[in-house]
Amino acid sequence: MRNSLLQINTLSITQLELLGEALLDFSNLSDLEVWLTQQEQ
């Protein structure tokens, strides 16, 4: 979880907006971790 928070802190404004929309579809923490990994690519 801590690593996820660090990754979120480095997101751009556009990525944060996309995350806000994607959060509606997440059902658990692993969904967030997968999304963050995809943003790194």
Secondary structure, 3 states (H helix, E strand, C coil): CHHHHHHHHCCCHHHHHHHHHHHHHCCCHHHHHHHHHHHHC
